């Protein structure tokens, strides 16, 4: 699973035969949150999230149905992470390269184009950061002050956290 993200509510998906993406909506469990410090928005998606599990339940026009409106329905997921099982629904965690099957488009026609997680920098991230790396990344920002002494630097270097 190295370097693959877990998928959560709000992940953007698209069908190979559709014209527009849609966002994944987790309907099978209501307790397991990821990438959400308040535990209120980013439910973890599993392979049990099937049927009409998208916000709009459409990927626009469907090329397989002569460009008639898509009726997005997931019958099964493949490529999930089988080492994580959610107790609430017995589902396995979806990964960013998981794919879904639609009865119209066929096997693995629905792909995840954005896993839904968002990077949020917290004060703990800054406390754990190497001050020399921060200066290299943001050379015009002053990371020195009298508030927080850098334990890794000499006595004359201070870091605001």
Phi and psi in degrees as a GROMACS rama.xvg file:
@    title "Ramachandran Plot"
@    xaxis  label "Phi"
@    yaxis  label "Psi"
@TYPE xy
-57.6009  136.46  UNK-2
63.7218  21.3082  UNK-3
-115.896  139.924  UNK-4
-92.2217  146.201  UNK-5
-72.143  152.642  UNK-6
-98.924  141.936  UNK-7
-133.25  172.578  UNK-8
-54.0067  136.813  UNK-9
97.086  -3.37656  UNK-10
-60.8537  142.191  UNK-11
-93.251  128.634  UNK-12
-123.644  157.325  UNK-13
-143.877  154.432  UNK-14
-102.258  142.66  UNK-15
-62.5857  -18.6332  UNK-16
-110.882  0.540272  UNK-17
-95.5368  174.76  UNK-18
-110.981  -16.5596  UNK-19
-137.703  150.077  UNK-20
-79.448  168.009  UNK-21
-141.773  161.209  UNK-22
-100.653  137.908  UNK-23
-70.9275  138.527  UNK-24
-123.137  120.156  UNK-25
-84.3163  118.341  UNK-26
-117.46  -6.272  UNK-27
-96.2615  -8.42216  UNK-28
-154.604  158.615  UNK-29
-136.73  18.5466  UNK-30
-122.702  -25.9133  UNK-31
-97.7103  106.004  UNK-32
-107.764  146.349  UNK-33
-132.676  152.767  UNK-34
53.4194  40.5378  UNK-35
-152.241  96.1294  UNK-36
-61.2196  -26.6953  UNK-37
-90.5911  -9.3896  UNK-38
60.9646  50.0916  UNK-39
-139.448  -8.47326  UNK-40
-127.958  -37.5839  UNK-41
-105.41  73.0515  UNK-42
-65.1211  141.269  UNK-43
-74.4472  131.849  UNK-44
-84.9732  145.008  UNK-45
-131.808  172.77  UNK-46
-69.8649  -5.95075  UNK-47
-86.0385  -7.42595  UNK-48
-79.1844  84.362  UNK-49
-123.909  177.922  UNK-50
77.0059  -136.611  UNK-51
-88.8862  90.3833  UNK-52
-119.427  29.402  UNK-53
-122.457  158.126  UNK-54
-60.0759  -47.9042  UNK-55
-101.461  -12.406  UNK-56
53.8408  38.9488  UNK-57
-155.225  146.977  UNK-58
-112.068  31.6541  UNK-59
82.9567  -135.24  UNK-60
-84.8144  139.532  UNK-61
-103.375  119.492  UNK-62
-65.4256  -27.0266  UNK-63
-75.2007  -17.1406  UNK-64
-115.369  38.4074  UNK-65
54.8648  40.5934  UNK-66
62.2367  23.2705  UNK-67
-76.9488  164.571  UNK-68
-58.5056  136.229  UNK-69
-71.9256  142.783  UNK-70
-117.157  85.4905  UNK-71
-64.5049  115.993  UNK-72
-137.153  127.96  UNK-73
-98.6232  126.673  UNK-74
-98.482  -27.6796  UNK-75
-166.961  159.911  UNK-76
-111.879  148.869  UNK-77
-127.506  161.114  UNK-78
75.8768  23.7431  UNK-79
-81.4537  167.862  UNK-80
-93.2444  108.052  UNK-81
-81.4003  1.08748  UNK-82
-91.7626  -4.53778  UNK-83
-120.414  120.471  UNK-84
-120.976  127.519  UNK-85
-82.7504  124.022  UNK-86
-60.5263  -36.3285  UNK-87
-60.6315  -40.3131  UNK-88
-127.287  0.884448  UNK-89
70.5715  14.7853  UNK-90
-85.6954  155.438  UNK-91
-97.3067  144.476  UNK-92
-64.9072  134.867  UNK-93
-81.2501  144.889  UNK-94
-110.744  164.485  UNK-95
-62.5288  -17.2372  UNK-96
-105.476  13.0483  UNK-97
-67.5368  153.96  UNK-98
-133.611  153.217  UNK-99
-117.891  152.67  UNK-100
-103.107  136.874  UNK-101
-117.14  141.94  UNK-102
-63.808  -23.623  UNK-103
-89.0115  -51.4452  UNK-104
-77.0591  -25.5703  UNK-105
98.5942  -171.986  UNK-106
-62.0817  131.88  UNK-107
55.7421  31.8165  UNK-108
-82.7007  -16.5351  UNK-109
-103.847  124.506  UNK-110
-120.198  157.52  UNK-111
-94.8109  121.727  UNK-112
-101.358  -14.311  UNK-113
-151.985  123.987  UNK-114
-67.1384  -17.1192  UNK-115
96.2865  -14.9916  UNK-116
-77.569  150.095  UNK-117
-127.333  134.895  UNK-118
-76.3982  123.069  UNK-119
-125.184  118.448  UNK-120
-78.5145  128.665  UNK-121
-111.669  169.464  UNK-122
-64.1258  -30.1534  UNK-123
-65.8156  -36.4965  UNK-124
-59.7676  -42.8594  UNK-125
-68.53  -35.9626  UNK-126
-64.4848  -33.9377  UNK-127
-85.3494  -10.8028  UNK-128
-76.4741  148.276  UNK-129
-78.1045  120.848  UNK-130
-56.8845  -34.0039  UNK-131
-67.0793  -35.6737  UNK-132
-69.834  -41.26  UNK-133
-59.106  -41.6732  UNK-134
-65.3449  -37.2515  UNK-135
-67.2926  -38.3476  UNK-136
-73.2892  -42.908  UNK-137
-124.438  76.6616  UNK-138
-66.9496  -20.1802  UNK-139
-95.2932  -0.622423  UNK-140
-98.6686  135.069  UNK-141
-88.5286  109.226  UNK-142
-93.3325  7.13531  UNK-143
-104.9  141.531  UNK-144
-167.277  176.537  UNK-145
-83.9571  -7.59916  UNK-146
-73.3437  -42.2798  UNK-147
-135.329  115.598  UNK-148
-80.4591  135.464  UNK-149
-77.5141  116.321  UNK-150
-70.3224  -15.1501  UNK-151
-97.481  -8.13053  UNK-152
-107.625  178.021  UNK-153
-68.3066  174.81  UNK-154
-64.7365  -18.8513  UNK-155
-95.4852  4.97992  UNK-156
-108.93  131.506  UNK-157
-128.006  149.865  UNK-158
-128.475  130.707  UNK-159
-85.9935  127.717  UNK-160
